[in-house]
Amino acid sequence: MIKRAIQAGVSFFLTNDPATALFPGEQAPQPDRRWWKFTFPVAGMDLLQVAEALTALGYGCDPRMSNLLGLIREKQDSDGKWLLEKNYGYSHKWWVKYGTADKPNKWVTLRAMKVLKRAAES
């Protein structure tokens, strides 16, 4: 039963290009703009979290992941880091500050690097 649930989730996210978020059955043309924002900690779901799950499941070499992985690489700055993007979400509710919006962030960088490493190894 768990394997079927995982496969259903993978199928949903890889039926269409996750980077465009044109998923089947969605009523809105695209998800909230926060889908493309890389944040930490993650509240709700973002594109990087989907990539984390799919690469952890071994789908890093799947050709349907190429645009998603490309989008992650494009967000990397010239110093090899990723920004904590302004999300307008839950950051005011955290007890700890995890970084400054629109500045390089070690937590977001760690998330992105883990995805790219897993993708390269699969």
Backbone as CSV, one residue per row, in Angstrom:
resi,resn,N_x,N_y,N_z,CA_x,CA_y,CA_z,C_x,C_y,C_z
1,MET,0.825,-1.191,0.000,0.000,0.000,0.000,0.881,1.271,0.000
2,ILE,1.962,1.276,0.782,2.842,2.437,0.827,3.523,2.640,-0.523
3,LYS,3.967,1.545,-1.129,4.616,1.646,-2.437,3.664,2.195,-3.491
4,ARG,2.399,1.796,-3.420,1.408,2.331,-4.372,1.198,3.827,-4.154
5,ALA,1.172,4.250,-2.909,0.997,5.672,-2.605,2.188,6.483,-3.106
6,ILE,3.394,5.968,-2.891,4.593,6.659,-3.382,4.560,6.742,-4.891
7,GLN,4.218,5.640,-5.557,4.171,5.631,-7.018,3.120,6.597,-7.542
8,ALA,1.989,6.698,-6.854,0.950,7.649,-7.270,1.464,9.084,-7.161
9,GLY,2.194,9.378,-6.095,2.763,10.721,-5.933,3.802,11.025,-6.991
10,VAL,4.679,10.070,-7.252,5.700,10.256,-8.286,5.039,10.463,-9.631
11,SER,4.052,9.642,-9.922,3.338,9.760,-11.196,2.687,11.137,-11.329
12,PHE,2.079,11.616,-10.253,1.442,12.935,-10.287,2.463,14.024,-10.613
13,PHE,3.584,14.018,-9.909,4.560,15.090,-10.099,5.326,14.977,-11.406
14,LEU,5.450,13.774,-11.948,6.216,13.628,-13.181,5.346,13.440,-14.426
15,THR,4.022,13.491,-14.269,3.139,13.410,-15.434,3.377,14.606,-16.344
16,ASN,3.580,15.741,-15.750,3.925,16.964,-16.470,5.208,17.512,-15.864
17,ASP,5.764,18.491,-16.481,7.019,19.082,-16.020,6.803,19.787,-14.674
18,PRO,7.436,19.307,-13.589,7.246,19.955,-12.294,7.669,21.429,-12.286
19,ALA,8.615,21.795,-13.140,9.078,23.186,-13.171,7.999,24.133,-13.683
20,THR,7.070,23.623,-14.492,5.985,24.476,-14.990,4.746,24.388,-14.117
21,ALA,4.654,23.303,-13.337,3.547,23.079,-12.396,2.189,23.007,-13.086
22,LEU,2.141,22.486,-14.286,0.870,22.297,-14.990,0.383,20.870,-14.716
23,PHE,-0.081,20.646,-13.494,-0.459,19.318,-13.059,-1.881,18.988,-13.465
24,PRO,-2.161,17.703,-13.687,-3.517,17.306,-14.073,-4.507,17.548,-12.941
25,GLY,-5.690,17.983,-13.297,-6.748,18.166,-12.320,-6.730,19.493,-11.591
26,GLU,-5.706,20.306,-11.798,-5.650,21.601,-11.127,-6.671,22.555,-11.751
27,GLN,-7.360,23.288,-10.918,-8.358,24.228,-11.418,-7.744,25.591,-11.700
28,ALA,-6.771,25.962,-10.923,-6.086,27.229,-11.164,-5.051,27.002,-12.257
29,PRO,-4.730,28.025,-13.042,-3.750,27.824,-14.109,-2.368,27.429,-13.587
30,GLN,-1.987,27.918,-12.442,-0.702,27.571,-11.834,-0.830,27.736,-10.327
31,PRO,0.046,27.054,-9.584,-0.011,27.221,-8.131,0.445,28.612,-7.706
32,ASP,0.292,28.859,-6.445,0.738,30.103,-5.839,2.192,30.374,-6.217
33,ARG,2.538,31.642,-6.355,3.899,32.038,-6.758,4.973,31.509,-5.812
34,ARG,4.573,31.181,-4.597,5.528,30.641,-3.626,6.039,29.262,-4.024
35,TRP,5.397,28.593,-4.958,5.838,27.287,-5.452,7.277,27.352,-5.951
36,TRP,7.647,28.469,-6.558,8.979,28.631,-7.152,9.978,29.311,-6.215
37,LYS,9.588,29.609,-4.995,10.473,30.271,-4.024,11.164,29.234,-3.162
38,PHE,12.468,29.338,-3.062,13.239,28.423,-2.230,13.387,29.050,-0.857
39,THR,12.895,28.342,0.162,12.867,28.891,1.515,13.376,27.857,2.523
40,PHE,13.506,28.315,3.733,13.799,27.441,4.864,13.323,28.122,6.124
41,PRO,12.688,27.376,7.022,12.167,26.039,6.826,11.014,26.072,5.836
42,VAL,10.666,24.920,5.319,9.599,24.836,4.323,8.265,24.794,5.048
43,ALA,7.392,25.679,4.664,6.028,25.696,5.193,5.101,25.535,3.996
44,GLY,4.378,24.476,3.956,3.614,24.163,2.765,4.497,23.337,1.846
45,MET,4.497,23.651,0.572,5.310,22.899,-0.377,5.903,23.850,-1.396
46,ASP,7.149,23.582,-1.760,7.773,24.338,-2.831,8.431,23.370,-3.797
47,LEU,8.865,23.885,-4.896,9.456,23.079,-5.946,10.718,22.351,-5.486
48,LEU,11.496,22.980,-4.652,12.703,22.345,-4.146,12.354,21.141,-3.271
49,GLN,11.267,21.221,-2.535,10.844,20.102,-1.702,10.418,18.920,-2.566
50,VAL,9.763,19.185,-3.671,9.393,18.118,-4.606,10.656,17.459,-5.150
51,ALA,11.646,18.272,-5.522,12.912,17.730,-6.029,13.624,16.913,-4.960
52,GLU,13.557,17.364,-3.713,14.168,16.598,-2.616,13.537,15.209,-2.526
53,ALA,12.227,15.151,-2.574,11.537,13.868,-2.457,11.825,12.969,-3.656
54,LEU,11.743,13.515,-4.858,11.940,12.698,-6.050,13.368,12.181,-6.177
55,THR,14.348,12.999,-5.839,15.728,12.509,-5.907,16.007,11.504,-4.786
56,ALA,15.407,11.691,-3.620,15.572,10.717,-2.533,14.986,9.364,-2.918
57,LEU,13.978,9.373,-3.782,13.368,8.130,-4.248,14.103,7.526,-5.439
58,GLY,15.159,8.204,-5.900,15.956,7.656,-6.996,15.586,8.134,-8.387
59,TYR,14.822,9.200,-8.495,14.377,9.698,-9.795,15.250,10.827,-10.344
60,GLY,16.417,11.012,-9.789,17.288,12.104,-10.219,17.728,12.029,-11.666
61,CYS,17.865,10.830,-12.219,18.276,10.671,-13.626,17.095,10.569,-14.577
62,ASP,15.896,10.598,-14.052,14.722,10.519,-14.911,14.691,11.739,-15.824
63,PRO,14.539,11.556,-17.136,14.544,12.699,-18.052,13.461,13.737,-17.752
64,ARG,12.389,13.320,-17.105,11.316,14.257,-16.754,11.743,15.236,-15.667
65,MET,12.892,14.989,-15.046,13.422,15.867,-13.999,14.354,16.941,-14.561
66,SER,14.700,16.878,-15.829,15.747,17.758,-16.369,15.415,19.242,-16.231
67,ASN,14.199,19.656,-16.527,13.847,21.080,-16.382,13.850,21.514,-14.928
68,LEU,13.381,20.648,-14.062,13.372,20.952,-12.625,14.799,21.122,-12.101
69,LEU,15.672,20.204,-12.449,17.067,20.314,-12.014,17.743,21.528,-12.643
70,GLY,17.395,21.823,-13.893,17.927,23.016,-14.548,17.494,24.293,-13.847
71,LEU,16.238,24.342,-13.421,15.737,25.517,-12.696,16.487,25.692,-11.382
72,ILE,16.766,24.590,-10.701,17.516,24.662,-9.437,18.920,25.201,-9.708
73,ARG,19.567,24.706,-10.747,20.919,25.189,-11.087,20.908,26.668,-11.456
74,GLU,19.884,27.114,-12.158,19.791,28.523,-12.570,19.707,29.467,-11.382
75,LYS,19.160,29.000,-10.278,19.016,29.850,-9.097,20.309,29.957,-8.287
76,GLN,21.302,29.168,-8.644,22.584,29.215,-7.937,23.324,30.498,-8.317
77,ASP,23.875,31.189,-7.326,24.603,32.419,-7.625,26.043,32.130,-8.034
78,SER,26.783,33.161,-8.355,28.157,32.997,-8.847,29.108,32.433,-7.781
79,ASP,28.712,32.505,-6.509,29.521,31.939,-5.424,29.112,30.500,-5.096
80,GLY,28.162,29.953,-5.871,27.722,28.585,-5.638,26.673,28.447,-4.557
81,LYS,25.996,29.534,-4.210,24.994,29.520,-3.141,23.610,29.822,-3.707
82,TRP,22.608,29.536,-2.891,21.228,29.841,-3.242,20.677,30.833,-2.228
83,LEU,19.770,31.669,-2.687,19.173,32.686,-1.829,18.009,32.130,-1.019
84,LEU,17.800,32.726,0.137,16.567,32.531,0.889,15.584,33.514,0.275
85,GLU,14.668,32.997,-0.510,13.776,33.896,-1.249,12.618,34.364,-0.370
86,LYS,12.235,35.596,-0.574,11.132,36.175,0.181,9.855,35.423,-0.174
87,ASN,9.195,34.931,0.834,8.065,34.047,0.633,6.728,34.661,1.043
88,TYR,6.712,35.604,1.909,5.484,36.190,2.456,4.596,35.120,3.063
89,GLY,5.209,34.138,3.676,4.447,33.029,4.233,4.464,33.034,5.728
90,TYR,5.221,32.115,6.287,5.175,31.860,7.716,6.401,32.353,8.471
91,SER,7.317,33.038,7.817,8.573,33.395,8.476,8.363,34.213,9.748
92,HIS,7.278,34.961,9.824,7.016,35.751,11.029,6.630,34.866,12.225
93,LYS,6.353,33.596,11.958,5.936,32.690,13.029,7.083,31.857,13.603
94,TRP,8.253,31.912,12.974,9.373,31.122,13.483,9.977,31.801,14.706
95,TRP,10.410,31.026,15.650,11.066,31.549,16.837,12.517,31.886,16.567
96,VAL,13.054,31.302,15.522,14.452,31.482,15.166,14.508,32.097,13.780
97,LYS,15.448,32.985,13.573,15.630,33.561,12.240,16.625,32.678,11.484
98,TYR,16.200,32.192,10.319,17.027,31.275,9.538,17.807,31.966,8.440
99,GLY,17.786,33.266,8.433,18.522,34.015,7.428,17.744,35.239,7.006
100,THR,18.351,35.992,6.111,17.752,37.221,5.601,17.234,36.973,4.202
101,ALA,16.020,37.417,3.950,15.414,37.230,2.632,16.271,37.863,1.547
102,ASP,16.328,37.165,0.421,17.047,37.609,-0.773,18.557,37.699,-0.576
103,LYS,19.070,36.952,0.390,20.511,36.837,0.637,20.897,35.359,0.551
104,PRO,22.165,35.060,0.237,22.595,33.665,0.243,22.298,33.031,1.598
105,ASN,21.864,31.767,1.552,21.418,31.109,2.767,21.965,29.691,2.841
106,LYS,22.587,29.359,3.959,23.208,28.040,4.099,22.178,26.917,4.073
107,TRP,20.979,27.154,4.569,19.972,26.097,4.624,19.392,25.817,3.243
108,VAL,19.101,26.861,2.503,18.593,26.676,1.149,19.690,26.073,0.273
109,THR,20.916,26.538,0.461,22.052,25.995,-0.295,22.213,24.509,0.000
110,LEU,22.098,24.120,1.245,22.199,22.708,1.603,21.098,21.898,0.924
111,ARG,19.885,22.406,0.946,18.768,21.696,0.299,19.043,21.513,-1.189
112,ALA,19.449,22.568,-1.861,19.684,22.508,-3.307,20.860,21.594,-3.638
113,MET,21.923,21.695,-2.867,23.100,20.860,-3.127,22.805,19.380,-2.916
114,LYS,22.007,19.056,-1.921,21.632,17.661,-1.700,20.849,17.114,-2.889
115,VAL,19.949,17.915,-3.426,19.172,17.492,-4.597,20.099,17.227,-5.773
116,LEU,20.982,18.162,-6.057,21.871,18.007,-7.215,22.847,16.844,-7.016
117,LYS,23.302,16.644,-5.797,24.204,15.517,-5.522,23.489,14.200,-5.725
118,ARG,22.280,14.077,-5.178,21.511,12.851,-5.354,21.208,12.593,-6.826
119,ALA,20.891,13.645,-7.558,20.580,13.489,-8.985,21.808,12.985,-9.740
120,ALA,22.966,13.506,-9.394,24.197,13.084,-10.061,24.559,11.637,-9.725
121,GLU,24.178,11.187,-8.560,24.525,9.839,-8.117,23.523,8.780,-8.575
122,SER,22.351,9.207,-9.020,21.352,8.191,-9.392,21.478,7.742,-10.829
